[in-house]
Each structure stands twice: as C-alpha cells, then as structure tokens.
Amino acid sequence: MKRASVAAIVLAGGLAGACASHITEVQAGMTESAVIDALGKPDTREIQGRLTELTYERHAVSGWRIRRDDYFVRLNDGKVVAFGPTDQRR
C-alpha cells in the first residue's frame, strides 16, 4: 500500500509539473484560447476592465518535498501582454 501511495504522489507531481514546462509555449500576442490550449483550464480567471489574468497553480515534487509553482498569464484586449511565475508579477 505504501509503495502505491508513493507512486501516486510521484506521478501526480510529474503531471502537475508539466504546466511549468508548457509556460515556455506562451508568447506575447497569443489569444486566451491559444493559452488555454497550451496550458489547460486556469485555476482562476480575473477580469478588470480590458485586463484578464489567468492563474495556474501547480505543485512540483522534488524528492520528498512538494514545491508550489504558480504561474500567471495577463491579457489586454484578449492578447497576452505578460506571463511568468506569480512571484514576478508586476
């Protein structure tokens, strides 16, 4: 049973970490639908006037540690203008 639990955690971590590598597919000027095609459905979507911000919350497993890697994608008039780790959001 313990072996199955460890395998499930490792698999989940590997799948969750996939978003981190896919963030490199995002480019300025992409549409929101193209971003969702590349990264999947966002965990949150906030709209303020012409700005939309998508947030992706992911967890990466490294050894026995689980690290949270969150990413944002900001769109203005439906086009990407900024993206990256949420701790670098401006």
PDB file as gemmi writes it, atoms N, CA and C in Angstrom:
CRYST1    1.000    1.000    1.000  90.00  90.00  90.00 P 1                      
ATOM      1  N   MET A   1       0.821  -1.196   0.000  1.00  0.00           N  
ATOM      2  CA  MET A   1       0.000   0.000   0.000  1.00  0.00           C  
ATOM      3  C   MET A   1       0.866   1.263   0.000  1.00  0.00           C  
ATOM      4  N   LYS A   2       1.920   1.258   0.810  1.00  0.00           N  
ATOM      5  CA  LYS A   2       2.791   2.431   0.885  1.00  0.00           C  
ATOM      6  C   LYS A   2       3.456   2.696  -0.464  1.00  0.00           C  
ATOM      7  N   ARG A   3       3.867   1.629  -1.140  1.00  0.00           N  
ATOM      8  CA  ARG A   3       4.515   1.776  -2.445  1.00  0.00           C  
ATOM      9  C   ARG A   3       3.564   2.429  -3.447  1.00  0.00           C  
ATOM     10  N   ALA A   4       2.287   2.044  -3.414  1.00  0.00           N  
ATOM     11  CA  ALA A   4       1.303   2.623  -4.328  1.00  0.00           C  
ATOM     12  C   ALA A   4       1.100   4.105  -4.037  1.00  0.00           C  
ATOM     13  N   SER A   5       1.098   4.477  -2.753  1.00  0.00           N  
ATOM     14  CA  SER A   5       0.929   5.887  -2.383  1.00  0.00           C  
ATOM     15  C   SER A   5       2.091   6.726  -2.884  1.00  0.00           C  
ATOM     16  N   VAL A   6       3.302   6.226  -2.710  1.00  0.00           N  
ATOM     17  CA  VAL A   6       4.488   6.949  -3.173  1.00  0.00           C  
ATOM     18  C   VAL A   6       4.445   7.092  -4.692  1.00  0.00           C  
ATOM     19  N   ALA A   7       4.071   6.030  -5.387  1.00  0.00           N  
ATOM     20  CA  ALA A   7       3.993   6.077  -6.848  1.00  0.00           C  
ATOM     21  C   ALA A   7       2.950   7.099  -7.298  1.00  0.00           C  
ATOM     22  N   ALA A   8       1.822   7.164  -6.601  1.00  0.00           N  
ATOM     23  CA  ALA A   8       0.775   8.119  -6.959  1.00  0.00           C  
ATOM     24  C   ALA A   8       1.252   9.555  -6.765  1.00  0.00           C  
ATOM     25  N   ILE A   9       1.980   9.810  -5.678  1.00  0.00           N  
ATOM     26  CA  ILE A   9       2.499  11.156  -5.422  1.00  0.00           C  
ATOM     27  C   ILE A   9       3.505  11.550  -6.492  1.00  0.00           C  
ATOM     28  N   VAL A  10       4.396  10.642  -6.839  1.00  0.00           N  
ATOM     29  CA  VAL A  10       5.409  10.928  -7.860  1.00  0.00           C  
ATOM     30  C   VAL A  10       4.741  11.191  -9.207  1.00  0.00           C  
ATOM     31  N   LEU A  11       3.750  10.379  -9.572  1.00  0.00           N  
ATOM     32  CA  LEU A  11       3.042  10.565 -10.835  1.00  0.00           C  
ATOM     33  C   LEU A  11       2.304  11.899 -10.851  1.00  0.00           C  
ATOM     34  N   ALA A  12       1.603  12.212  -9.770  1.00  0.00           N  
ATOM     35  CA  ALA A  12       0.871  13.479  -9.701  1.00  0.00           C  
ATOM     36  C   ALA A  12       1.829  14.653  -9.806  1.00  0.00           C  
ATOM     37  N   GLY A  13       2.952  14.564  -9.151  1.00  0.00           N  
ATOM     38  CA  GLY A  13       3.945  15.634  -9.215  1.00  0.00           C  
ATOM     39  C   GLY A  13       4.481  15.806 -10.617  1.00  0.00           C  
ATOM     40  N   GLY A  14       4.725  14.708 -11.295  1.00  0.00           N  
ATOM     41  CA  GLY A  14       5.228  14.785 -12.665  1.00  0.00           C  
ATOM     42  C   GLY A  14       4.215  15.411 -13.599  1.00  0.00           C  
ATOM     43  N   LEU A  15       2.944  15.065 -13.412  1.00  0.00           N  
ATOM     44  CA  LEU A  15       1.904  15.637 -14.257  1.00  0.00           C  
ATOM     45  C   LEU A  15       1.683  17.106 -13.937  1.00  0.00           C  
ATOM     46  N   ALA A  16       1.681  17.458 -12.664  1.00  0.00           N  
ATOM     47  CA  ALA A  16       1.481  18.852 -12.273  1.00  0.00           C  
ATOM     48  C   ALA A  16       2.633  19.717 -12.749  1.00  0.00           C  
ATOM     49  N   GLY A  17       3.821  19.180 -12.723  1.00  0.00           N  
ATOM     50  CA  GLY A  17       4.986  19.926 -13.170  1.00  0.00           C  
ATOM     51  C   GLY A  17       4.981  20.174 -14.661  1.00  0.00           C  
ATOM     52  N   ALA A  18       4.109  19.482 -15.379  1.00  0.00           N  
ATOM     53  CA  ALA A  18       4.055  19.651 -16.826  1.00  0.00           C  
ATOM     54  C   ALA A  18       3.696  21.076 -17.212  1.00  0.00           C  
ATOM     55  N   CYS A  19       2.864  21.746 -16.410  1.00  0.00           N  
ATOM     56  CA  CYS A  19       2.492  23.127 -16.729  1.00  0.00           C  
ATOM     57  C   CYS A  19       3.713  24.027 -16.744  1.00  0.00           C  
ATOM     58  N   ALA A  20       4.630  23.795 -15.823  1.00  0.00           N  
ATOM     59  CA  ALA A  20       5.827  24.637 -15.746  1.00  0.00           C  
ATOM     60  C   ALA A  20       6.592  24.597 -17.058  1.00  0.00           C  
ATOM     61  N   SER A  21       6.691  23.428 -17.660  1.00  0.00           N  
ATOM     62  CA  SER A  21       7.412  23.344 -18.922  1.00  0.00           C  
ATOM     63  C   SER A  21       6.588  23.922 -20.070  1.00  0.00           C  
ATOM     64  N   HIS A  22       5.273  23.880 -19.966  1.00  0.00           N  
ATOM     65  CA  HIS A  22       4.409  24.403 -21.024  1.00  0.00           C  
ATOM     66  C   HIS A  22       4.336  25.926 -21.007  1.00  0.00           C  
ATOM     67  N   ILE A  23       4.667  26.561 -19.881  1.00  0.00           N  
ATOM     68  CA  ILE A  23       4.623  28.026 -19.824  1.00  0.00           C  
ATOM     69  C   ILE A  23       5.561  28.616 -20.872  1.00  0.00           C  
ATOM     70  N   THR A  24       6.571  27.868 -21.258  1.00  0.00           N  
ATOM     71  CA  THR A  24       7.502  28.349 -22.283  1.00  0.00           C  
ATOM     72  C   THR A  24       6.840  28.427 -23.660  1.00  0.00           C  
ATOM     73  N   GLU A  25       5.681  27.784 -23.821  1.00  0.00           N  
ATOM     74  CA  GLU A  25       4.948  27.844 -25.088  1.00  0.00           C  
ATOM     75  C   GLU A  25       4.158  29.144 -25.236  1.00  0.00           C  
ATOM     76  N   VAL A  26       3.957  29.850 -24.122  1.00  0.00           N  
ATOM     77  CA  VAL A  26       3.195  31.096 -24.153  1.00  0.00           C  
ATOM     78  C   VAL A  26       4.064  32.203 -24.745  1.00  0.00           C  
ATOM     79  N   GLN A  27       3.451  32.997 -25.607  1.00  0.00           N  
ATOM     80  CA  GLN A  27       4.166  34.108 -26.245  1.00  0.00           C  
ATOM     81  C   GLN A  27       3.289  35.349 -26.222  1.00  0.00           C  
ATOM     82  N   ALA A  28       3.918  36.502 -26.170  1.00  0.00           N  
ATOM     83  CA  ALA A  28       3.180  37.762 -26.243  1.00  0.00           C  
ATOM     84  C   ALA A  28       2.356  37.784 -27.526  1.00  0.00           C  
ATOM     85  N   GLY A  29       1.127  38.256 -27.408  1.00  0.00           N  
ATOM     86  CA  GLY A  29       0.246  38.349 -28.565  1.00  0.00           C  
ATOM     87  C   GLY A  29      -0.685  37.163 -28.747  1.00  0.00           C  
ATOM     88  N   MET A  30      -0.451  36.068 -28.015  1.00  0.00           N  
ATOM     89  CA  MET A  30      -1.341  34.905 -28.124  1.00  0.00           C  
ATOM     90  C   MET A  30      -2.734  35.265 -27.612  1.00  0.00           C  
ATOM     91  N   THR A  31      -3.747  34.582 -28.129  1.00  0.00           N  
ATOM     92  CA  THR A  31      -5.110  34.773 -27.648  1.00  0.00           C  
ATOM     93  C   THR A  31      -5.335  33.929 -26.397  1.00  0.00           C  
ATOM     94  N   GLU A  32      -6.401  34.251 -25.673  1.00  0.00           N  
ATOM     95  CA  GLU A  32      -6.731  33.483 -24.467  1.00  0.00           C  
ATOM     96  C   GLU A  32      -6.993  32.017 -24.805  1.00  0.00           C  
ATOM     97  N   SER A  33      -7.687  31.757 -25.899  1.00  0.00           N  
ATOM     98  CA  SER A  33      -7.974  30.365 -26.261  1.00  0.00           C  
ATOM     99  C   SER A  33      -6.694  29.610 -26.609  1.00  0.00           C  
ATOM    100  N   ALA A  34      -5.721  30.279 -27.218  1.00  0.00           N  
ATOM    101  CA  ALA A  34      -4.442  29.628 -27.523  1.00  0.00           C  
ATOM    102  C   ALA A  34      -3.684  29.306 -26.237  1.00  0.00           C  
ATOM    103  N   VAL A  35      -3.763  30.200 -25.249  1.00  0.00           N  
ATOM    104  CA  VAL A  35      -3.118  29.943 -23.954  1.00  0.00           C  
ATOM    105  C   VAL A  35      -3.759  28.734 -23.285  1.00  0.00           C  
ATOM    106  N   ILE A  36      -5.084  28.675 -23.303  1.00  0.00           N  
ATOM    107  CA  ILE A  36      -5.789  27.554 -22.679  1.00  0.00           C  
ATOM    108  C   ILE A  36      -5.484  26.259 -23.414  1.00  0.00           C  
ATOM    109  N   ASP A  37      -5.337  26.307 -24.725  1.00  0.00           N  
ATOM    110  CA  ASP A  37      -4.932  25.113 -25.479  1.00  0.00           C  
ATOM    111  C   ASP A  37      -3.558  24.633 -25.030  1.00  0.00           C  
ATOM    112  N   ALA A  38      -2.647  25.564 -24.745  1.00  0.00           N  
ATOM    113  CA  ALA A  38      -1.276  25.209 -24.360  1.00  0.00           C  
ATOM    114  C   ALA A  38      -1.170  24.779 -22.900  1.00  0.00           C  
ATOM    115  N   LEU A  39      -1.881  25.484 -21.995  1.00  0.00           N  
ATOM    116  CA  LEU A  39      -1.711  25.245 -20.561  1.00  0.00           C  
ATOM    117  C   LEU A  39      -2.877  24.533 -19.891  1.00  0.00           C  
ATOM    118  N   GLY A  40      -4.010  24.489 -20.561  1.00  0.00           N  
ATOM    119  CA  GLY A  40      -5.193  23.904 -19.939  1.00  0.00           C  
ATOM    120  C   GLY A  40      -6.029  24.975 -19.262  1.00  0.00           C  
ATOM    121  N   LYS A  41      -7.102  24.542 -18.622  1.00  0.00           N  
ATOM    122  CA  LYS A  41      -8.013  25.460 -17.949  1.00  0.00           C  
ATOM    123  C   LYS A  41      -7.303  26.106 -16.759  1.00  0.00           C  
ATOM    124  N   PRO A  42      -7.385  27.432 -16.624  1.00  0.00           N  
ATOM    125  CA  PRO A  42      -6.724  28.090 -15.494  1.00  0.00           C  
ATOM    126  C   PRO A  42      -7.453  27.802 -14.185  1.00  0.00           C  
ATOM    127  N   ASP A  43      -6.724  27.906 -13.074  1.00  0.00           N  
ATOM    128  CA  ASP A  43      -7.339  27.726 -11.762  1.00  0.00           C  
ATOM    129  C   ASP A  43      -8.185  28.936 -11.388  1.00  0.00           C  
ATOM    130  N   THR A  44      -7.744  30.120 -11.784  1.00  0.00           N  
ATOM    131  CA  THR A  44      -8.548  31.326 -11.564  1.00  0.00           C  
ATOM    132  C   THR A  44      -8.488  32.199 -12.811  1.00  0.00           C  
ATOM    133  N   ARG A  45      -9.537  32.995 -12.972  1.00  0.00           N  
ATOM    134  CA  ARG A  45      -9.618  33.940 -14.096  1.00  0.00           C  
ATOM    135  C   ARG A  45     -10.228  35.219 -13.549  1.00  0.00           C  
ATOM    136  N   GLU A  46      -9.447  36.288 -13.526  1.00  0.00           N  
ATOM    137  CA  GLU A  46      -9.917  37.574 -13.008  1.00  0.00           C  
ATOM    138  C   GLU A  46      -9.962  38.591 -14.144  1.00  0.00           C  
ATOM    139  N   ILE A  47     -11.043  39.362 -14.174  1.00  0.00           N  
ATOM    140  CA  ILE A  47     -11.219  40.377 -15.211  1.00  0.00           C  
ATOM    141  C   ILE A  47     -11.376  41.740 -14.546  1.00  0.00           C  
ATOM    142  N   GLN A  48     -10.602  42.716 -15.023  1.00  0.00           N  
ATOM    143  CA  GLN A  48     -10.718  44.108 -14.577  1.00  0.00           C  
ATOM    144  C   GLN A  48     -10.653  44.990 -15.817  1.00  0.00           C  
ATOM    145  N   GLY A  49     -11.801  45.411 -16.270  1.00  0.00           N  
ATOM    146  CA  GLY A  49     -11.854  46.225 -17.487  1.00  0.00           C  
ATOM    147  C   GLY A  49     -11.354  45.435 -18.684  1.00  0.00           C  
ATOM    148  N   ARG A  50     -10.329  45.959 -19.349  1.00  0.00           N  
ATOM    149  CA  ARG A  50      -9.787  45.294 -20.544  1.00  0.00           C  
ATOM    150  C   ARG A  50      -8.731  44.247 -20.204  1.00  0.00           C  
ATOM    151  N   LEU A  51      -8.362  44.148 -18.915  1.00  0.00           N  
ATOM    152  CA  LEU A  51      -7.336  43.182 -18.496  1.00  0.00           C  
ATOM    153  C   LEU A  51      -7.965  41.900 -17.969  1.00  0.00           C  
ATOM    154  N   THR A  52      -7.378  40.785 -18.345  1.00  0.00           N  
ATOM    155  CA  THR A  52      -7.757  39.476 -17.822  1.00  0.00           C  
ATOM    156  C   THR A  52      -6.492  38.813 -17.320  1.00  0.00           C  
ATOM    157  N   GLU A  53      -6.568  38.199 -16.135  1.00  0.00           N  
ATOM    158  CA  GLU A  53      -5.409  37.478 -15.626  1.00  0.00           C  
ATOM    159  C   GLU A  53      -5.805  36.039 -15.320  1.00  0.00           C  
ATOM    160  N   LEU A  54      -5.072  35.108 -15.922  1.00  0.00           N  
ATOM    161  CA  LEU A  54      -5.255  33.681 -15.689  1.00  0.00           C  
ATOM    162  C   LEU A  54      -4.168  33.226 -14.729  1.00  0.00           C  
ATOM    163  N   THR A  55      -4.533  32.391 -13.758  1.00  0.00           N  
ATOM    164  CA  THR A  55      -3.556  31.873 -12.807  1.00  0.00           C  
ATOM    165  C   THR A  55      -3.587  30.355 -12.842  1.00  0.00           C  
ATOM    166  N   TYR A  56      -2.410  29.768 -12.889  1.00  0.00           N  
ATOM    167  CA  TYR A  56      -2.240  28.317 -12.879  1.00  0.00           C  
ATOM    168  C   TYR A  56      -1.476  27.938 -11.621  1.00  0.00           C  
ATOM    169  N   GLU A  57      -2.081  27.120 -10.765  1.00  0.00           N  
ATOM    170  CA  GLU A  57      -1.449  26.673  -9.527  1.00  0.00           C  
ATOM    171  C   GLU A  57      -0.976  25.240  -9.729  1.00  0.00           C  
ATOM    172  N   ARG A  58       0.304  25.034  -9.612  1.00  0.00           N  
ATOM    173  CA  ARG A  58       0.874  23.705  -9.821  1.00  0.00           C  
ATOM    174  C   ARG A  58       1.787  23.335  -8.666  1.00  0.00           C  
ATOM    175  N   HIS A  59       1.901  22.044  -8.426  1.00  0.00           N  
ATOM    176  CA  HIS A  59       2.764  21.535  -7.366  1.00  0.00           C  
ATOM    177  C   HIS A  59       3.798  20.607  -7.995  1.00  0.00           C  
ATOM    178  N   ALA A  60       5.039  20.819  -7.662  1.00  0.00           N  
ATOM    179  CA  ALA A  60       6.130  20.006  -8.201  1.00  0.00           C  
ATOM    180  C   ALA A  60       6.733  19.186  -7.067  1.00  0.00           C  
ATOM    181  N   VAL A  61       6.970  17.913  -7.327  1.00  0.00           N  
ATOM    182  CA  VAL A  61       7.578  17.033  -6.335  1.00  0.00           C  
ATOM    183  C   VAL A  61       9.062  16.927  -6.628  1.00  0.00           C  
ATOM    184  N   SER A  62       9.864  17.167  -5.614  1.00  0.00           N  
ATOM    185  CA  SER A  62      11.314  17.047  -5.722  1.00  0.00           C  
ATOM    186  C   SER A  62      11.789  16.226  -4.535  1.00  0.00           C  
ATOM    187  N   GLY A  63      12.091  14.963  -4.797  1.00  0.00           N  
ATOM    188  CA  GLY A  63      12.433  14.074  -3.688  1.00  0.00           C  
ATOM    189  C   GLY A  63      11.207  13.906  -2.805  1.00  0.00           C  
ATOM    190  N   TRP A  64      11.345  14.244  -1.545  1.00  0.00           N  
ATOM    191  CA  TRP A  64      10.217  14.147  -0.615  1.00  0.00           C  
ATOM    192  C   TRP A  64       9.547  15.502  -0.402  1.00  0.00           C  
ATOM    193  N   ARG A  65      10.000  16.521  -1.095  1.00  0.00           N  
ATOM    194  CA  ARG A  65       9.434  17.855  -0.923  1.00  0.00           C  
ATOM    195  C   ARG A  65       8.437  18.159  -2.036  1.00  0.00           C  
ATOM    196  N   ILE A  66       7.378  18.831  -1.668  1.00  0.00           N  
ATOM    197  CA  ILE A  66       6.401  19.293  -2.651  1.00  0.00           C  
ATOM    198  C   ILE A  66       6.522  20.811  -2.707  1.00  0.00           C  
ATOM    199  N   ARG A  67       6.810  21.311  -3.890  1.00  0.00           N  
ATOM    200  CA  ARG A  67       7.001  22.746  -4.089  1.00  0.00           C  
ATOM    201  C   ARG A  67       5.844  23.285  -4.935  1.00  0.00           C  
ATOM    202  N   ARG A  68       5.349  24.425  -4.561  1.00  0.00           N  
ATOM    203  CA  ARG A  68       4.256  25.034  -5.308  1.00  0.00           C  
ATOM    204  C   ARG A  68       4.842  26.003  -6.330  1.00  0.00           C  
ATOM    205  N   ASP A  69       4.468  25.823  -7.579  1.00  0.00           N  
ATOM    206  CA  ASP A  69       4.901  26.694  -8.671  1.00  0.00           C  
ATOM    207  C   ASP A  69       3.658  27.287  -9.324  1.00  0.00           C  
ATOM    208  N   ASP A  70       3.400  28.551  -9.067  1.00  0.00           N  
ATOM    209  CA  ASP A  70       2.231  29.214  -9.632  1.00  0.00           C  
ATOM    210  C   ASP A  70       2.657  30.133 -10.769  1.00  0.00           C  
ATOM    211  N   TYR A  71       1.846  30.165 -11.809  1.00  0.00           N  
ATOM    212  CA  TYR A  71       2.133  30.977 -12.987  1.00  0.00           C  
ATOM    213  C   TYR A  71       0.927  31.839 -13.324  1.00  0.00           C  
ATOM    214  N   PHE A  72       1.178  33.005 -13.894  1.00  0.00           N  
ATOM    215  CA  PHE A  72       0.097  33.879 -14.335  1.00  0.00           C  
ATOM    216  C   PHE A  72       0.276  34.186 -15.819  1.00  0.00           C  
ATOM    217  N   VAL A  73      -0.838  34.500 -16.456  1.00  0.00           N  
ATOM    218  CA  VAL A  73      -0.828  34.997 -17.834  1.00  0.00           C  
ATOM    219  C   VAL A  73      -1.765  36.201 -17.842  1.00  0.00           C  
ATOM    220  N   ARG A  74      -1.248  37.363 -18.212  1.00  0.00           N  
ATOM    221  CA  ARG A  74      -2.051  38.588 -18.260  1.00  0.00           C  
ATOM    222  C   ARG A  74      -2.350  38.930 -19.715  1.00  0.00           C  
ATOM    223  N   LEU A  75      -3.621  39.214 -19.974  1.00  0.00           N  
ATOM    224  CA  LEU A  75      -4.061  39.572 -21.318  1.00  0.00           C  
ATOM    225  C   LEU A  75      -4.678  40.965 -21.299  1.00  0.00           C  
ATOM    226  N   ASN A  76      -4.431  41.723 -22.345  1.00  0.00           N  
ATOM    227  CA  ASN A  76      -5.043  43.034 -22.537  1.00  0.00           C  
ATOM    228  C   ASN A  76      -5.778  42.975 -23.866  1.00  0.00           C  
ATOM    229  N   ASP A  77      -7.071  43.238 -23.834  1.00  0.00           N  
ATOM    230  CA  ASP A  77      -7.912  43.117 -25.034  1.00  0.00           C  
ATOM    231  C   ASP A  77      -7.787  41.737 -25.671  1.00  0.00           C  
ATOM    232  N   GLY A  78      -7.680  40.689 -24.835  1.00  0.00           N  
ATOM    233  CA  GLY A  78      -7.666  39.320 -25.329  1.00  0.00           C  
ATOM    234  C   GLY A  78      -6.330  38.806 -25.829  1.00  0.00           C  
ATOM    235  N   LYS A  79      -5.263  39.592 -25.700  1.00  0.00           N  
ATOM    236  CA  LYS A  79      -3.931  39.184 -26.169  1.00  0.00           C  
ATOM    237  C   LYS A  79      -2.948  39.177 -25.003  1.00  0.00           C  
ATOM    238  N   VAL A  80      -2.049  38.198 -24.976  1.00  0.00           N  
ATOM    239  CA  VAL A  80      -1.052  38.084 -23.906  1.00  0.00           C  
ATOM    240  C   VAL A  80      -0.107  39.283 -23.936  1.00  0.00           C  
ATOM    241  N   VAL A  81       0.046  39.910 -22.760  1.00  0.00           N  
ATOM    242  CA  VAL A  81       0.993  41.021 -22.629  1.00  0.00           C  
ATOM    243  C   VAL A  81       2.068  40.722 -21.579  1.00  0.00           C  
ATOM    244  N   ALA A  82       1.815  39.736 -20.691  1.00  0.00           N  
ATOM    245  CA  ALA A  82       2.798  39.364 -19.668  1.00  0.00           C  
ATOM    246  C   ALA A  82       2.482  37.961 -19.173  1.00  0.00           C  
ATOM    247  N   PHE A  83       3.527  37.232 -18.748  1.00  0.00           N  
ATOM    248  CA  PHE A  83       3.339  35.894 -18.195  1.00  0.00           C  
ATOM    249  C   PHE A  83       4.591  35.493 -17.437  1.00  0.00           C  
ATOM    250  N   GLY A  84       4.436  34.513 -16.543  1.00  0.00           N  
ATOM    251  CA  GLY A  84       5.577  34.013 -15.779  1.00  0.00           C  
ATOM    252  C   GLY A  84       5.165  33.576 -14.391  1.00  0.00           C  
ATOM    253  N   PRO A  85       6.149  33.312 -13.533  1.00  0.00           N  
ATOM    254  CA  PRO A  85       5.848  32.922 -12.150  1.00  0.00           C  
ATOM    255  C   PRO A  85       5.114  34.056 -11.432  1.00  0.00           C  
ATOM    256  N   THR A  86       4.156  33.704 -10.571  1.00  0.00           N  
ATOM    257  CA  THR A  86       3.373  34.740  -9.896  1.00  0.00           C  
ATOM    258  C   THR A  86       4.224  35.619  -8.997  1.00  0.00           C  
ATOM    259  N   ASP A  87       5.356  35.137  -8.525  1.00  0.00           N  
ATOM    260  CA  ASP A  87       6.199  35.979  -7.671  1.00  0.00           C  
ATOM    261  C   ASP A  87       6.931  37.058  -8.476  1.00  0.00           C  
ATOM    262  N   GLN A  88       6.835  37.016  -9.803  1.00  0.00           N  
ATOM    263  CA  GLN A  88       7.452  38.041 -10.655  1.00  0.00           C  
ATOM    264  C   GLN A  88       6.397  38.930 -11.313  1.00  0.00           C  
ATOM    265  N   ARG A  89       5.166  38.824 -10.821  1.00  0.00           N  
ATOM    266  CA  ARG A  89       4.046  39.591 -11.387  1.00  0.00           C  
ATOM    267  C   ARG A  89       4.242  41.077 -11.124  1.00  0.00           C  
ATOM    268  N   ARG A  90       4.024  41.912 -12.131  1.00  0.00           N  
ATOM    269  CA  ARG A  90       4.116  43.383 -11.998  1.00  0.00           C  
ATOM    270  C   ARG A  90       2.900  44.019 -12.590  1.00  0.00           C  
TER     271      ARG A  90                                                      
END                                                                             
